[in-house]
Amino acid sequence: MAGIRLSLPSKLTQTPTNAVSRSATSLTRCCASSVKMTVSVDQKKKNFTLKKSEDAFNAAKELMPGGVNSPVRAFKSVGGQPIIIDSVKGSHMRDIDGNDYIDYVGSWGPAIIGHADDEVLAALTETMKKGTSFGAPCLLENTLAEMVISAVPSIEMVRFVNSGTEACMGVLRLARAYTNKQKIIKFEGCYHGHADPFLVKAGSGVATLGLPDSPGVPKAATTDTLTSPYNDIETIKELFNTNKGEIAAVILEPVVGNAGFITPKPEFLSFLREITKENDSLLIFDEVMTGFRLAYGGAQEYFGITPDLTTLGKIIGGGLPVGAYGGRRDIMEMVAPAGPMYQAGTLSGNPLAMTAGIHTLKRLQGPGTYERLDKVTNQLINGILKVGKKAGHAICGGYISGMFGFFFTDGPVYNFEDAKKSDTAKFAKFYRGMLEEGVYFAPSQFEAGFTSLAHTDQDIQQTIDAAEKVLRQL
């Protein structure tokens, strides 16, 4: 890491000492399943076309708002033609024009063991023979709940839902019900889904599209939402002092992924744990991205800080729609039907999502998992930073385990305001160049990236070589 200016403390690029020791030998099958490249990078660029994607997207714009079902997919911040995906496997994805890409989005995080994993698909096939949705309890819910509770330090009981947004909606209502307080503190650039109370200085797609907030959100819905810059201890102290006895909870991404990849300063999370306890407020970790990715027990295991409540999603559904919130038993027993705080969902705990989650978590329990993620992500991010500096660009970045990010600015980046100093026009050019070279990053400067167990050393080296070529041309 010497000579490379990172946006995170150097210790965060090391494998956590409390991670379970694992041998990397069992990962051979994961890596071997990746789709192999059969043409050179130069040949691929020569054959690169998005004509079918363009036609399909133009048709989609007449059918769906902006042609997509989630805003960032429209490529508004990077320009150019959005790609329409046909299939995925391992660490690769293929569009309807036949272009192959090394994928560092991983369906925005769930594909930690690789896309369309054979074992997960086989398990889903068997489950589908019994039905796709029961609308009633099934044993698979017990199994996944036991796995989540045993893994995540803060969770003694868990409620499954269908998305990260739904999980955050539920956990906010629960925090207010338990504390009998109304105000919450969130951080600028942290995204907790599109529920009204959270669309205040949000990151993710809101940042990508340059929207200050969202029309249609009534003032009453955000009156009790207080905001602070990430990593800003003094502002948090001031908010608690000026709102004594009124703050129900502090919610945050323990590692920001929706304003780019931003890590907490060493003392930040421990400070939040202390001040929330002192004020009888709850600490909520939104681990929809970081859960089971930074470590098997998530960011709270990695950093050694246990919140009161946690939201999860993505990985625990193995690529199927899922979300969850959980925490201390005395808090969770407020949730209906055990308690008075109402929340329900028709497809919650459906057998397909439970099956995919169970088999994904089983794979993550294997030896060498997080060491392998650390190795490939280390090679990737440090390779990109090295060739970026060599080409004369202002660039900084970092990683933890299978999550990473970089910014076109000298840095360091400690919050969303720092992130916004990035050269987004340069990122857009870089992004389009990498796409033509067969590399798929998130189409926004303000999104984290993800590696998987399916990424091979060849994938990483090919990505670095492509980055060097593109960066030399910018």
Salt bridges, closest charged atoms under 4 A:
ASP42 OD1 - LYS469 NZ 2.66
ASP55 OD2 - LYS51 NZ 2.79
ASP100 OD2 - HIS92 ND1 2.57
ASP100 OD1 - ARG94 NH2 3.68
ASP103 OD2 - HIS115 NE2 2.60
ASP117 OD1 - ARG363 NH1 2.70
ASP118 OD1 - LYS89 NZ 2.49
GLU119 OE2 - ARG29 NH1 3.26
GLU119 OE1 - ARG363 NH1 3.64
GLU126 OE2 - LYS129 NZ 2.97
GLU188 OE2 - LYS201 NZ 3.45
GLU234 OE2 - LYS237 NZ 3.54
GLU246 OE1 - LYS183 NZ 3.57
ASP286 OD2 - HIS192 ND1 2.71
ASP308 OD2 - ARG273 NH2 2.81
ASP308 OD1 - ARG328 NH1 2.86
ASP330 OD2 - ARG328 NH2 2.85
GLU417 OE2 - LYS420 NZ 2.88
ASP418 OD1 - LYS421 NZ 3.51
GLU437 OE2 - LYS45 NZ 3.69
GLU437 OE2 - LYS469 NZ 3.36
ASP457 OD1 - ARG372 NH1 3.60
ASP457 OD1 - LYS375 NZ 3.26
ASP459 OD1 - HIS92 NE2 3.02
GLU468 OE2 - LYS390 NZ 3.56
GLU468 OE2 - ARG472 NH1 3.99
